[in-house]
């Protein structure tokens, strides 16, 4: 024998989800902050304007 199936939709409620479901944990936020700080700390190589195989005479002729 089986239990009858309810005719309507299930009532809205928290069910089995924890109260903070969908919110990032403090540990996850701290890890993201460290990763973002590491991303910002990467320095791009300095661009040297004389390294583009252009003639120096063309720059001074303006």
LOMIDO-115857 format. One record per atom (N, C-alpha, C, CB): residue number from 1; residue in one letter; chain; x, y, z. Coordinates in pm, whole numbers. Glycine has a CB too. Example, Ala and Ser with C-alpha at 12.3 -4.5 7.8 and 13.67 -1.06 7.14 Angstrom:
! LOMIDO-115857
<r n="1" res="A" chain="A" x="1319" y="-569" z="780"/>
<r n="1" res="A" chain="A" x="1230" y="-450" z="780"/>
<r n="1" res="A" chain="A" x="1320" y="-330" z="780"/>
<r n="1" res="A" chain="A" x="1131" y="-447" z="905"/>
<r n="2" res="S" chain="A" x="1285" y="-225" z="708"/>
<r n="2" res="S" chain="A" x="1367" y="-106" z="714"/>
<r n="2" res="S" chain="A" x="1290" y="3" z="787"/>
<r n="2" res="S" chain="A" x="1408" y="-60" z="572"/>
This chain:
! LOMIDO-115857
<r n="1" res="X" chain="A" x="84" y="-116" z="0"/>
<r n="1" res="X" chain="A" x="0" y="0" z="0"/>
<r n="1" res="X" chain="A" x="90" y="124" z="0"/>
<r n="1" res="X" chain="A" x="-97" y="-1" z="122"/>
<r n="2" res="X" chain="A" x="55" y="226" z="-79"/>
<r n="2" res="X" chain="A" x="135" y="347" z="-86"/>
<r n="2" res="X" chain="A" x="55" y="466" z="-36"/>
<r n="2" res="X" chain="A" x="185" y="371" z="-229"/>
<r n="3" res="X" chain="A" x="127" y="572" z="-1"/>
<r n="3" res="X" chain="A" x="62" y="693" z="47"/>
<r n="3" res="X" chain="A" x="2" y="768" z="-70"/>
<r n="3" res="X" chain="A" x="162" y="783" z="124"/>
<r n="4" res="X" chain="A" x="-107" y="836" z="-50"/>
<r n="4" res="X" chain="A" x="-169" y="912" z="-160"/>
<r n="4" res="X" chain="A" x="-81" y="1029" z="-204"/>
<r n="4" res="X" chain="A" x="-308" y="964" z="-117"/>
<r n="5" res="X" chain="A" x="-84" y="1060" z="-331"/>
<r n="5" res="X" chain="A" x="-8" y="1171" z="-388"/>
<r n="5" res="X" chain="A" x="-87" y="1299" z="-366"/>
<r n="5" res="X" chain="A" x="21" y="1149" z="-540"/>
<r n="6" res="X" chain="A" x="-22" y="1406" z="-314"/>
<r n="6" res="X" chain="A" x="-96" y="1531" z="-293"/>
<r n="6" res="X" chain="A" x="-142" y="1590" z="-427"/>
<r n="6" res="X" chain="A" x="-8" y="1634" z="-216"/>
<r n="7" res="X" chain="A" x="-259" y="1648" z="-428"/>
<r n="7" res="X" chain="A" x="-317" y="1702" z="-551"/>
<r n="7" res="X" chain="A" x="-254" y="1835" z="-591"/>
<r n="7" res="X" chain="A" x="-467" y="1718" z="-535"/>
<r n="8" res="X" chain="A" x="-213" y="1916" z="-497"/>
<r n="8" res="X" chain="A" x="-160" y="2049" z="-528"/>
<r n="8" res="X" chain="A" x="-9" y="2054" z="-519"/>
<r n="8" res="X" chain="A" x="-220" y="2152" z="-434"/>
<r n="9" res="X" chain="A" x="49" y="2170" z="-550"/>
<r n="9" res="X" chain="A" x="195" y="2185" z="-538"/>
<r n="9" res="X" chain="A" x="239" y="2179" z="-392"/>
<r n="9" res="X" chain="A" x="242" y="2318" z="-603"/>
<r n="10" res="X" chain="A" x="364" y="2144" z="-373"/>
<r n="10" res="X" chain="A" x="419" y="2137" z="-238"/>
<r n="10" res="X" chain="A" x="425" y="2278" z="-178"/>
<r n="10" res="X" chain="A" x="561" y="2073" z="-239"/>
<r n="11" res="X" chain="A" x="401" y="2291" z="-49"/>
<r n="11" res="X" chain="A" x="406" y="2425" z="13"/>
<r n="11" res="X" chain="A" x="548" y="2482" z="7"/>
<r n="11" res="X" chain="A" x="356" y="2418" z="159"/>
<r n="12" res="X" chain="A" x="555" y="2613" z="-10"/>
<r n="12" res="X" chain="A" x="685" y="2680" z="-13"/>
<r n="12" res="X" chain="A" x="743" y="2684" z="126"/>
<r n="12" res="X" chain="A" x="672" y="2823" z="-70"/>
<r n="13" res="X" chain="A" x="865" y="2644" z="139"/>
<r n="13" res="X" chain="A" x="930" y="2647" z="269"/>
<r n="13" res="X" chain="A" x="1078" y="2623" z="252"/>
<r n="13" res="X" chain="A" x="868" y="2544" z="365"/>
<r n="14" res="X" chain="A" x="1150" y="2626" z="361"/>
<r n="14" res="X" chain="A" x="1294" y="2606" z="354"/>
<r n="14" res="X" chain="A" x="1329" y="2462" z="323"/>
<r n="14" res="X" chain="A" x="1359" y="2648" z="483"/>
<r n="15" res="X" chain="A" x="1247" y="2368" z="361"/>
<r n="15" res="X" chain="A" x="1275" y="2229" z="332"/>
<r n="15" res="X" chain="A" x="1405" y="2185" z="396"/>
<r n="15" res="X" chain="A" x="1280" y="2206" z="183"/>
<r n="16" res="X" chain="A" x="1491" y="2122" z="317"/>
<r n="16" res="X" chain="A" x="1617" y="2070" z="369"/>
<r n="16" res="X" chain="A" x="1734" y="2165" z="348"/>
<r n="16" res="X" chain="A" x="1648" y="1938" z="305"/>
<r n="17" res="X" chain="A" x="1709" y="2281" z="289"/>
<r n="17" res="X" chain="A" x="1817" y="2375" z="264"/>
<r n="17" res="X" chain="A" x="1857" y="2445" z="393"/>
<r n="17" res="X" chain="A" x="1775" y="2478" z="157"/>
<r n="18" res="X" chain="A" x="1987" y="2469" z="412"/>
<r n="18" res="X" chain="A" x="2030" y="2545" z="530"/>
<r n="18" res="X" chain="A" x="1980" y="2689" z="521"/>
<r n="18" res="X" chain="A" x="2186" y="2542" z="543"/>
<r n="19" res="X" chain="A" x="1971" y="2761" z="632"/>
<r n="19" res="X" chain="A" x="1918" y="2897" z="630"/>
<r n="19" res="X" chain="A" x="1998" y="2993" z="543"/>
<r n="19" res="X" chain="A" x="1912" y="2950" z="769"/>
<r n="20" res="X" chain="A" x="2127" y="2970" z="524"/>
<r n="20" res="X" chain="A" x="2211" y="3062" z="445"/>
<r n="20" res="X" chain="A" x="2231" y="3010" z="302"/>
<r n="20" res="X" chain="A" x="2346" y="3082" z="513"/>
<r n="21" res="X" chain="A" x="2142" y="2927" z="254"/>
<r n="21" res="X" chain="A" x="2157" y="2871" z="120"/>
<r n="21" res="X" chain="A" x="2158" y="2982" z="16"/>
<r n="21" res="X" chain="A" x="2043" y="2771" z="90"/>
<r n="22" res="X" chain="A" x="2252" y="2976" z="-76"/>
<r n="22" res="X" chain="A" x="2263" y="3077" z="-180"/>
<r n="22" res="X" chain="A" x="2355" y="3193" z="-146"/>
<r n="22" res="X" chain="A" x="2129" y="3130" z="-212"/>
<r n="23" res="X" chain="A" x="2399" y="3203" z="-23"/>
<r n="23" res="X" chain="A" x="2492" y="3309" z="17"/>
<r n="23" res="X" chain="A" x="2631" y="3249" z="30"/>
<r n="23" res="X" chain="A" x="2448" y="3376" z="151"/>
<r n="24" res="X" chain="A" x="2734" y="3319" z="-21"/>
<r n="24" res="X" chain="A" x="2869" y="3264" z="-9"/>
<r n="24" res="X" chain="A" x="2916" y="3264" z="137"/>
<r n="24" res="X" chain="A" x="2967" y="3345" z="-95"/>
<r n="25" res="X" chain="A" x="2993" y="3164" z="170"/>
<r n="25" res="X" chain="A" x="3045" y="3155" z="306"/>
<r n="25" res="X" chain="A" x="3160" y="3254" z="326"/>
<r n="25" res="X" chain="A" x="3091" y="3010" z="336"/>
<r n="26" res="X" chain="A" x="3189" y="3290" z="449"/>
<r n="26" res="X" chain="A" x="3302" y="3380" z="475"/>
<r n="26" res="X" chain="A" x="3435" y="3322" z="424"/>
<r n="26" res="X" chain="A" x="3313" y="3409" z="624"/>
<r n="27" res="X" chain="A" x="3451" y="3189" z="431"/>
<r n="27" res="X" chain="A" x="3574" y="3128" z="382"/>
<r n="27" res="X" chain="A" x="3585" y="3143" z="230"/>
<r n="27" res="X" chain="A" x="3579" y="2978" z="421"/>
<r n="28" res="X" chain="A" x="3473" y="3129" z="159"/>
<r n="28" res="X" chain="A" x="3475" y="3145" z="14"/>
<r n="28" res="X" chain="A" x="3505" y="3289" z="-25"/>
<r n="28" res="X" chain="A" x="3341" y="3101" z="-46"/>
<r n="29" res="X" chain="A" x="3449" y="3384" z="48"/>
<r n="29" res="X" chain="A" x="3478" y="3526" z="21"/>
<r n="29" res="X" chain="A" x="3624" y="3559" z="46"/>
<r n="29" res="X" chain="A" x="3389" y="3615" z="106"/>
<r n="30" res="X" chain="A" x="3681" y="3504" z="153"/>
<r n="30" res="X" chain="A" x="3822" y="3529" z="183"/>
<r n="30" res="X" chain="A" x="3911" y="3471" z="73"/>
<r n="30" res="X" chain="A" x="3860" y="3468" z="319"/>
<r n="31" res="X" chain="A" x="3876" y="3352" z="25"/>
<r n="31" res="X" chain="A" x="3955" y="3291" z="-84"/>
<r n="31" res="X" chain="A" x="3946" y="3374" z="-211"/>
<r n="31" res="X" chain="A" x="3906" y="3146" z="-111"/>
<r n="32" res="X" chain="A" x="3828" y="3426" z="-242"/>
<r n="32" res="X" chain="A" x="3811" y="3510" z="-360"/>
<r n="32" res="X" chain="A" x="3891" y="3640" z="-345"/>
<r n="32" res="X" chain="A" x="3663" y="3541" z="-383"/>
<r n="33" res="X" chain="A" x="3891" y="3698" z="-226"/>
<r n="33" res="X" chain="A" x="3969" y="3820" z="-202"/>
<r n="33" res="X" chain="A" x="4118" y="3796" z="-224"/>
<r n="33" res="X" chain="A" x="3944" y="3872" z="-59"/>
<r n="34" res="X" chain="A" x="4167" y="3683" z="-174"/>
<r n="34" res="X" chain="A" x="4310" y="3652" z="-192"/>
<r n="34" res="X" chain="A" x="4342" y="3633" z="-340"/>
<r n="34" res="X" chain="A" x="4349" y="3525" z="-113"/>
<r n="35" res="X" chain="A" x="4255" y="3566" z="-413"/>
<r n="35" res="X" chain="A" x="4278" y="3545" z="-556"/>
<r n="35" res="X" chain="A" x="4276" y="3676" z="-633"/>
<r n="35" res="X" chain="A" x="4175" y="3451" z="-613"/>
<r n="36" res="X" chain="A" x="4182" y="3765" z="-599"/>
<r n="36" res="X" chain="A" x="4174" y="3894" z="-667"/>
<r n="36" res="X" chain="A" x="4296" y="3980" z="-636"/>
<r n="36" res="X" chain="A" x="4047" y="3967" z="-627"/>
<r n="37" res="X" chain="A" x="4341" y="3976" z="-513"/>
<r n="37" res="X" chain="A" x="4461" y="4052" z="-475"/>
<r n="37" res="X" chain="A" x="4583" y="3999" z="-550"/>
<r n="37" res="X" chain="A" x="4485" y="4045" z="-323"/>
<r n="38" res="X" chain="A" x="4591" y="3868" z="-565"/>
<r n="38" res="X" chain="A" x="4703" y="3809" z="-640"/>
<r n="38" res="X" chain="A" x="4694" y="3849" z="-787"/>
<r n="38" res="X" chain="A" x="4702" y="3655" z="-626"/>
<r n="39" res="X" chain="A" x="4573" y="3854" z="-843"/>
<r n="39" res="X" chain="A" x="4555" y="3897" z="-981"/>
<r n="39" res="X" chain="A" x="4599" y="4042" z="-1000"/>
<r n="39" res="X" chain="A" x="4408" y="3880" z="-1022"/>
<r n="40" res="X" chain="A" x="4565" y="4128" z="-905"/>
<r n="40" res="X" chain="A" x="4602" y="4269" z="-917"/>
<r n="40" res="X" chain="A" x="4751" y="4290" z="-896"/>
<r n="40" res="X" chain="A" x="4524" y="4352" z="-817"/>
<r n="41" res="X" chain="A" x="4819" y="4202" z="-825"/>
<r n="41" res="X" chain="A" x="4961" y="4218" z="-795"/>
<r n="41" res="X" chain="A" x="5050" y="4183" z="-914"/>
<r n="41" res="X" chain="A" x="4998" y="4132" z="-677"/>
<r n="42" res="X" chain="A" x="4997" y="4116" z="-1016"/>
<r n="42" res="X" chain="A" x="5078" y="4078" z="-1132"/>
<r n="42" res="X" chain="A" x="5111" y="4204" z="-1210"/>
<r n="42" res="X" chain="A" x="5003" y="3974" z="-1223"/>
<r n="43" res="X" chain="A" x="5239" y="4226" z="-1229"/>
<r n="43" res="X" chain="A" x="5285" y="4345" z="-1299"/>
<r n="43" res="X" chain="A" x="5304" y="4315" z="-1447"/>
<r n="43" res="X" chain="A" x="5415" y="4398" z="-1236"/>
<r n="44" res="X" chain="A" x="5253" y="4401" z="-1532"/>
<r n="44" res="X" chain="A" x="5274" y="4388" z="-1676"/>
<r n="44" res="X" chain="A" x="5415" y="4434" z="-1709"/>
<r n="44" res="X" chain="A" x="5166" y="4470" z="-1757"/>
<r n="45" res="X" chain="A" x="5476" y="4373" z="-1809"/>
<r n="45" res="X" chain="A" x="5611" y="4419" z="-1846"/>
<r n="45" res="X" chain="A" x="5607" y="4563" z="-1897"/>
<r n="45" res="X" chain="A" x="5672" y="4326" z="-1952"/>
<r n="46" res="X" chain="A" x="5712" y="4638" z="-1866"/>
<r n="46" res="X" chain="A" x="5718" y="4777" z="-1910"/>
<r n="46" res="X" chain="A" x="5734" y="4782" z="-2061"/>
<r n="46" res="X" chain="A" x="5835" y="4852" z="-1840"/>
<r n="47" res="X" chain="A" x="5658" y="4868" z="-2124"/>
<r n="47" res="X" chain="A" x="5670" y="4886" z="-2268"/>
<r n="47" res="X" chain="A" x="5781" y="4986" z="-2296"/>
<r n="47" res="X" chain="A" x="5534" y="4933" z="-2329"/>
<r n="48" res="X" chain="A" x="5872" y="4949" z="-2382"/>
<r n="48" res="X" chain="A" x="5981" y="5037" z="-2420"/>
<r n="48" res="X" chain="A" x="5947" y="5095" z="-2558"/>
<r n="48" res="X" chain="A" x="6120" y="4961" z="-2422"/>
<r n="49" res="X" chain="A" x="5926" y="5225" z="-2570"/>
<r n="49" res="X" chain="A" x="5883" y="5282" z="-2698"/>
<r n="49" res="X" chain="A" x="5987" y="5264" z="-2809"/>
<r n="49" res="X" chain="A" x="5853" y="5428" z="-2682"/>
<r n="50" res="X" chain="A" x="6112" y="5240" z="-2776"/>
<r n="50" res="X" chain="A" x="6214" y="5223" z="-2879"/>
<r n="50" res="X" chain="A" x="6226" y="5080" z="-2929"/>
<r n="50" res="X" chain="A" x="6346" y="5268" z="-2826"/>
<r n="51" res="X" chain="A" x="6142" y="4991" z="-2884"/>
<r n="51" res="X" chain="A" x="6151" y="4850" z="-2921"/>
<r n="51" res="X" chain="A" x="6057" y="4809" z="-3033"/>
<r n="51" res="X" chain="A" x="6124" y="4765" z="-2801"/>
<r n="52" res="X" chain="A" x="6011" y="4901" z="-3114"/>
<r n="52" res="X" chain="A" x="5911" y="4867" z="-3215"/>
<r n="52" res="X" chain="A" x="5965" y="4871" z="-3357"/>
<r n="52" res="X" chain="A" x="5793" y="4960" z="-3204"/>
<r n="53" res="X" chain="A" x="6094" y="4859" z="-3373"/>
<r n="53" res="X" chain="A" x="6159" y="4856" z="-3505"/>
<r n="53" res="X" chain="A" x="6122" y="4976" z="-3591"/>
<r n="53" res="X" chain="A" x="6121" y="4728" z="-3577"/>
<r n="54" res="X" chain="A" x="6107" y="5091" z="-3529"/>
<r n="54" res="X" chain="A" x="6080" y="5212" z="-3605"/>
<r n="54" res="X" chain="A" x="6207" y="5295" z="-3609"/>
<r n="54" res="X" chain="A" x="5963" y="5293" z="-3544"/>
<r n="55" res="X" chain="A" x="6220" y="5370" z="-3716"/>
<r n="55" res="X" chain="A" x="6338" y="5456" z="-3728"/>
<r n="55" res="X" chain="A" x="6329" y="5573" z="-3632"/>
<r n="55" res="X" chain="A" x="6353" y="5507" z="-3872"/>
<r n="56" res="X" chain="A" x="6439" y="5602" z="-3565"/>
<r n="56" res="X" chain="A" x="6441" y="5715" z="-3472"/>
<r n="56" res="X" chain="A" x="6431" y="5848" z="-3548"/>
<r n="56" res="X" chain="A" x="6570" y="5712" z="-3388"/>
<r n="57" res="X" chain="A" x="6474" y="5852" z="-3675"/>
<r n="57" res="X" chain="A" x="6467" y="5975" z="-3752"/>
<r n="57" res="X" chain="A" x="6322" y="6018" z="-3780"/>
<r n="57" res="X" chain="A" x="6543" y="5958" z="-3884"/>
<r n="58" res="X" chain="A" x="6232" y="5921" z="-3793"/>
<r n="58" res="X" chain="A" x="6093" y="5953" z="-3822"/>
<r n="58" res="X" chain="A" x="6027" y="6023" z="-3703"/>
<r n="58" res="X" chain="A" x="6016" y="5826" z="-3858"/>
<r n="59" res="X" chain="A" x="6069" y="5993" z="-3583"/>
<r n="59" res="X" chain="A" x="6011" y="6055" z="-3465"/>
<r n="59" res="X" chain="A" x="6055" y="6200" z="-3454"/>
<r n="59" res="X" chain="A" x="6049" y="5978" z="-3338"/>
<r n="60" res="X" chain="A" x="6179" y="6229" z="-3484"/>
<r n="60" res="X" chain="A" x="6233" y="6364" z="-3470"/>
<r n="60" res="X" chain="A" x="6199" y="6455" z="-3586"/>
<r n="60" res="X" chain="A" x="6380" y="6357" z="-3456"/>
<r n="61" res="X" chain="A" x="6143" y="6404" z="-3696"/>
<r n="61" res="X" chain="A" x="6117" y="6487" z="-3813"/>
<r n="61" res="X" chain="A" x="5984" y="6559" z="-3806"/>
<r n="61" res="X" chain="A" x="6121" y="6402" z="-3937"/>
<r n="62" res="X" chain="A" x="5908" y="6547" z="-3701"/>
<r n="62" res="X" chain="A" x="5777" y="6611" z="-3691"/>
<r n="62" res="X" chain="A" x="5784" y="6758" z="-3681"/>
<r n="62" res="X" chain="A" x="5703" y="6559" z="-3577"/>
